[in-house]
Amino acid sequence: MDHTNEPAYGLWSLVIINSLVFIIFAFSFAKPQTSRDWRSFGAFSAFLVALFTEMYGFPLTVYFLSGWLTTRFPEVDWFAHDSGHLIEMMFGWKTNPHFGPFHIASNIFIVAGFILLSASWKVLYAAQHAHRLATTGPYAHVRHPQYLGFIVIMLGFLLQWPTVLTLVMFPILVFMYVRLAQREERDAHAEFGDVYARYKACTPAFFPRLGSAPQSTP
């Protein structure tokens, strides 16, 4: 089928549809309740809107880097839609970029992130209703699995469709999640005292200890 006459960008309906689908999907997993939850979810939503705007609306990154890209990779039509998979193109992936190694890795990260969000919410919801500390499931491995889930999903999208704006936003959002996590820890310590101190002492914040079983806490 000939797709040469089909527009590569300016598909604003797809920008809106994809943004809404993923934002609603993430909302169903994260279920923000507090103002802190809404801030983290709002930042994640802004990342998605910026991503899909460049993916289907206006390729700002391609325009910004067009001079260097066309000089370094003259054989690539950088304004074709599939060329937005910059990493696959730059590494010389010659077939459909959706089956390239970086895109496959991207899908794995995105799915893993949503699974982590879902599993974390179930544990946190039960703990909040029982007025106890969440220490089981993902919380047995890291203290902030929901924030980690958001970071993993964003990393997956960066592997799939890197843009100047999302590359700038990513470290800012990671910093924001770290700050939110620190505030939550102060609140948890004030509420649970020594119980949270012992949990914090044996459970990493974001990076699980590989090769060792999670330690039990009171």
N, C-alpha and C positions, 0 to 999 in steps of 0.2 A: 504494500500500500504506500502511496506517495504522500509523505507528510511535509513536503517542502513548502506548501502554501499555508500550513497551519502556523499560527502565531506562537512564538516561543515564550513571550512574556506579555504583560498587559492583561493577564487573566485574573482580574481582581475578584471575580466570583470564586475562583479556586483559593485565592488568598483568604477570603472570609470563611469559606466552607472548611478548609483544612485547619485554620486557626481555631474555629469553634469546635470542631471535632476533637482535636487534641486537648484543648482547654477543658472541655466538658469531660473528656475521658480522664484527664488528670484530676479534675475536681471530684469525680466519683471515687477515686482512690485516696486522695489526700483529705477530703472533707474538712476544709478549714473552718475553725470555730472562733479562735481568739484573734485579736488584732494582729498578733505576731504571725499566726497562721496565714492570715489574709495578706500580709506584707510579703511573705515568702512565696505564696501562690501568685500574687500579682506580679512579682518580679519574673517568675517563671513564665507567666502568660505573656509578658512583654517580650521575652526572649523568643517565644514561639511566633508572635506576630511579626517581629523583625525578620525571623528566618523565612517564613512563608511569603513575606512581601518581596524578598529577593528571589525566592525560588520561583514564584509565579507572576509577580507584579513588575518590579523594576530591578534589573541586575546591577545594582550600584557597584558591587565589588568587581564585576567583570569590566564595567566602564572605568573604574578607578585604576585597575591593573592592566587595561587593554594594551597599552603600549608595550609593557614588559612581556605580557603573555604572548602577543602576536610575534614579537621578536624572538622570544625563547622557544616558542612552539608554533612555528608558522603553518604547520600542517593541520592544526585544529581550528575548526570554526567555533570561536569562543562565544558567539551569540546564538548558537544552537542550544536548546534547552538542556540536553544531556551534558553539555560541557560545563554546566554549573557544578557538576561533581568534580571539583577542581583537583582533588588529590588523585582520583583515578586517572584523570586526563594527564596530569603532570608526570605520573609514573608510567605513562604509555599504555594504559589498558585499552586494547583495541576493540573490544566487543562491548556489549551492553553494559554500561557502568553499574546498573542495578545488580549485576552478578559479580562485580569486582570485589576484591578482598576487603577494601575499606568499607564498602557499603554493607557487606555481610557482617563485618564487625560492628558497624553502626546499628544494624537491626538487633544484634545480640545485646548491646548496651541498652538500647531503648526498651526492649522487652524486659530485660533484667531490672531496669530501673522501675518500671511500672509494677512488676511483681514485688519488688522490695517495698514500694509505697503501700501496696495492698496489704502485704503481710504485717507491715509496721502498724498500719492504722488499726487492724483487728486487735493487736496486742495493746496498743495505747488506749483504744476505746474501752476495752474491758478493764484496764488498770484504772482509768479515770472514774469509771462508774463504781469501782470497788474502793476508791480512795487509797490506792496503793501505788508503789513505784513500778513502772514497766521494766521488767528485767528478763523477760522470756522472749522466745522467737528471735527476730533480728536484734532486739535489744540485749540479748545475751552476748552478742558479738561486737556491737558498736552502740555508743550511747545516743547517736543521732541518725538512725537509719532513714528517716523520712527526708531529711536534708540531703543525705547521701544519695537517696533515690533520685531527687531532682537533679543533682550534680551529674550522676551517671547518665540520665536521659539527655541532658544538654550536651554532654561529651559525645554521646552517640550521634546527635544531630550535627555536631561540628565535624565529625568524621565523614558524615554523609554529604553535607552541603556547607562548607565553611564560607563565612562572609566576614568582611571587615568589621561590620557592626556587631555581629554575634561573638567574634573573637575578642572584641573590646569589652562586651558585656559579660562574658563568661568569668574572667577573674574578679570583676566587680561583684557579680552575684555570688560567687564562691565566698568572697570576703564578707558579704552581707549575711550569708548563711552561717558562717563561723561566728560572727558577732551575735546573731540571734541565738545560736546554740549556747554561747557563753552566758547570755542573759537568762536563758531557760535553766541553765545549771545553777545559777545563783538562786533562782526561785525554788528549784528542787531542793537545794541544800537547806534553804530556809524552812521548807516544809517538812523534809524527811530527815534532816540532820545527819547523824552518824551512819544511818542506813545508806543514804546517798553517797556519803564520803567513801564507804567501803565499796559500793558499786563502782564509783568513779575510779578508785584505785586499781581495780582489776579488769576494767572494761575500757578499751580504747574509744576515742571520740568518733573517728571516722574510718580509720583503716583497721580492719580486723586482723588479729594475729593469725597468720597462716600456719597450718600444721599443728595447731593446739586446740584442744576442746575449750569451749567457753567455761569460765569459772563461775560457780554458783555464788550468789550473794543472798544475804538475808532478805 
